Amino acid sequence: MRPTDFEMVRRLPVMAELSQPVIDRLIHGAFVQSLPRGTMLCVQGETPEFLHLILSGRVTLLGSEEGRGETVVEFFEMGDMFVAPAVLLNAPYLMSARVAEDGRILFIPATQVRRAMSLEAEFSQAMAMQLARYWRRLVVQIKDLKLHASVERLAAYLNALASRNGGSPTVQLPEDRKLVAARLGMTPESLSRAFAALRKVGVSGQGRTVTIGNIEQLRDFCRYEDAI
């Protein structure tokens, strides 16, 4: 790993509260790879060999079914870890992961992660807290899919992007609009109509750049619920 990688590892949410000796034991034998857009990090159905953490770039999680193609489940950003439950359970991946933006990925051997969960109380607590945050994010996504119309789902998603970006009124979609539509459980045509409908509450933009004219108004429109 580069010296800058060690600094980034210490700032990862799951590592931030760990003592340095615990971090050193956890990442002993781990490595970092620079990977281009399109690289497959793991494939649905395979047994995990590593826990992956994003030091830079972006990763798309994909679910697939024979004869029905694939869909976007979630986008993960710098600082996130992904498909950790498969690592902890030593169970097959339920999703595939593909690099969406050139980045650097930390690979920690799965056996080492499971050993740390048994022996390092600090790490076990940090993992539990991080997984709880992801679980809440997933619950909000499920509720959106079951309870909200497409335009409300888009509004909630834009609010979440703004919240993660420090409340900035200008956000960048993590991928092109076709993939964002899949993440939100709608067709590209439905997404276009949803964007058009949100103009009345001050949403504008083109391509991946979106401007929110009034964040509070957008929150009220979709009854926004923060996952964290």
C-alpha positions in Angstrom: 0.0 0.0 0.0 1.0 3.6 -0.6 1.6 5.8 2.4 -1.5 7.8 1.4 -3.5 4.5 1.4 -2.7 4.0 5.1 -4.0 7.4 5.9 -7.2 6.7 3.9 -7.7 3.4 5.6 -7.5 5.1 9.0 -10.3 7.5 7.9 -12.7 4.8 6.7 -15.9 4.8 8.8 -15.4 1.2 9.9 -11.8 1.9 11.0 -12.1 5.4 12.4 -12.7 4.4 16.0 -10.3 1.5 16.1 -6.9 1.7 17.8 -3.9 1.5 15.6 -2.8 -2.0 16.8 -6.2 -3.4 15.9 -6.0 -1.8 12.4 -2.5 -3.1 11.9 -3.5 -6.6 12.8 -6.6 -6.4 10.6 -4.9 -5.1 7.5 -1.8 -7.3 7.8 -1.6 -9.1 4.5 -4.3 -6.8 2.9 -3.6 -5.0 -0.3 -4.9 -2.2 -2.5 -5.5 -2.3 -6.2 -6.1 0.6 -8.6 -9.0 -0.6 -10.8 -10.5 0.9 -14.0 -14.2 1.4 -14.6 -15.9 -1.8 -15.6 -13.8 -4.2 -13.5 -15.9 -6.9 -11.8 -14.9 -7.2 -8.2 -17.1 -10.1 -7.3 -19.8 -12.2 -9.0 -23.2 -13.2 -7.7 -23.1 -16.9 -6.5 -19.3 -17.0 -5.8 -18.0 -17.5 -2.3 -16.1 -14.4 -1.0 -12.4 -14.3 -0.6 -12.1 -10.7 0.5 -13.8 -7.8 2.2 -13.8 -4.8 -0.1 -13.5 -1.2 1.0 -13.5 1.8 -1.3 -10.6 4.2 -0.9 -11.5 6.2 -4.0 -13.9 5.8 -6.9 -17.4 4.3 -6.9 -18.9 0.7 -7.1 -22.2 -0.4 -8.5 -24.0 -3.5 -6.9 -25.9 -5.6 -9.4 -28.5 -8.3 -9.0 -29.2 -10.7 -11.8 -31.5 -13.6 -12.7 -31.2 -16.0 -15.7 -33.6 -14.9 -18.4 -34.4 -11.6 -16.7 -31.1 -9.7 -17.1 -29.7 -7.6 -14.3 -30.6 -4.5 -12.3 -28.8 -2.0 -10.1 -29.3 -2.6 -6.4 -27.2 0.2 -5.0 -24.2 2.6 -5.6 -21.4 2.7 -3.1 -19.0 5.6 -2.7 -15.5 6.3 -1.2 -15.4 5.1 2.4 -18.0 2.3 2.0 -17.5 -1.4 2.4 -19.8 -3.7 0.5 -21.2 -7.3 0.5 -19.8 -7.7 4.1 -22.6 -10.1 5.2 -21.4 -12.7 2.6 -17.9 -12.4 4.1 -19.0 -12.7 7.7 -21.3 -15.7 6.9 -18.9 -17.3 4.4 -21.9 -17.5 2.1 -22.3 -16.9 -1.6 -22.6 -13.4 -2.8 -26.2 -12.3 -3.4 -25.0 -9.6 -5.8 -22.2 -8.8 -8.1 -20.0 -5.6 -7.8 -18.6 -3.6 -10.7 -16.3 -0.6 -10.6 -18.3 2.4 -11.8 -15.6 5.0 -11.6 -11.8 4.4 -11.6 -10.6 3.9 -8.0 -8.6 2.2 -5.4 -10.0 -0.7 -3.5 -8.7 -2.3 -0.3 -8.9 -6.1 -0.2 -8.8 -7.7 3.3 -8.8 -11.5 3.3 -12.2 -12.9 4.3 -10.6 -15.4 6.8 -8.8 -12.5 8.5 -12.0 -10.5 8.8 -13.9 -13.4 10.4 -10.9 -14.0 12.8 -11.0 -10.3 13.8 -14.7 -10.5 14.4 -14.0 -13.3 17.0 -10.9 -11.8 18.6 -11.1 -8.0 18.3 -14.0 -6.5 20.3 -13.3 -3.0 18.8 -13.7 -4.3 15.3 -16.8 -6.3 16.1 -18.5 -3.2 17.5 -17.4 -1.1 14.5 -18.7 -3.7 12.0 -22.0 -3.9 13.9 -22.5 -0.2 13.7 -21.6 0.0 10.0 -23.9 -2.9 9.1 -26.7 -1.2 11.1 -26.3 1.9 9.0 -26.4 -0.1 5.8 -29.5 -2.0 7.1 -31.3 1.3 7.8 -30.4 2.6 4.3 -31.8 -0.6 2.8 -35.0 -0.4 4.9 -35.6 3.2 3.6 -35.1 2.0 0.1 -37.6 -0.9 0.5 -40.1 1.5 2.0 -39.7 3.9 -0.9 -40.3 1.1 -3.4 -43.4 -0.1 -1.6 -45.0 3.1 -0.4 -44.0 5.9 -2.8 -44.7 6.8 -6.4 -41.8 7.1 -8.8 -41.6 10.9 -8.5 -41.5 10.7 -4.7 -38.7 8.0 -4.9 -36.7 10.3 -7.1 -37.2 13.2 -4.8 -36.1 11.1 -1.8 -33.0 9.9 -3.6 -32.0 13.4 -4.6 -32.4 14.5 -0.9 -30.2 11.6 0.2 -27.5 12.7 -2.3 -27.7 16.2 -1.1 -27.5 15.1 2.5 -24.4 13.0 1.8 -22.9 16.0 0.1 -23.2 18.3 3.1 -26.6 19.7 2.0 -25.3 21.1 -1.3 -28.1 22.2 -3.6 -26.1 20.8 -6.6 -25.6 17.0 -6.7 -24.0 14.6 -9.2 -25.9 11.4 -10.0 -23.6 8.4 -9.4 -24.2 7.0 -12.8 -26.0 7.8 -16.1 -29.8 8.2 -15.8 -30.6 4.8 -17.2 -28.7 3.1 -14.3 -30.1 5.5 -11.7 -33.6 4.6 -13.0 -32.8 0.9 -12.4 -31.6 1.7 -8.8 -35.0 3.5 -8.2 -37.1 0.7 -9.6 -38.4 2.5 -12.7 -37.9 2.7 -16.4 -35.8 5.5 -18.0 -39.0 6.9 -19.4 -40.6 7.0 -15.9 -37.4 8.7 -14.6 -37.7 11.4 -17.2 -41.3 12.0 -16.3 -40.4 12.2 -12.6 -37.7 14.8 -13.3 -40.2 16.8 -15.3 -42.7 16.6 -12.4 -40.1 17.9 -9.9 -39.5 21.1 -11.8 -42.5 22.5 -9.9 -40.5 22.2 -6.6 -37.3 23.7 -8.1 -35.4 20.7 -9.4 -33.5 21.3 -12.7 -30.4 20.0 -14.5 -29.1 18.0 -17.3 -27.2 14.7 -17.6 -25.7 13.7 -14.2 -25.8 17.2 -12.7 -28.9 18.1 -10.8 -29.7 21.4 -9.0 -32.2 21.5 -6.1 -33.7 25.0 -5.9 -35.2 24.5 -2.4 -34.1 21.5 -0.4 -36.7 21.9 2.4 -39.5 22.0 -0.2 -38.2 18.9 -1.8 -38.0 17.1 1.6 -41.6 18.1 2.3 -42.7 16.8 -1.1 -41.4 13.3 -0.5 -41.7 13.2 3.3 -37.9 12.5 3.3 -36.6 10.1 5.9 -32.9 10.2 6.8 -31.5 6.7 7.1 -28.7 7.6 9.6 
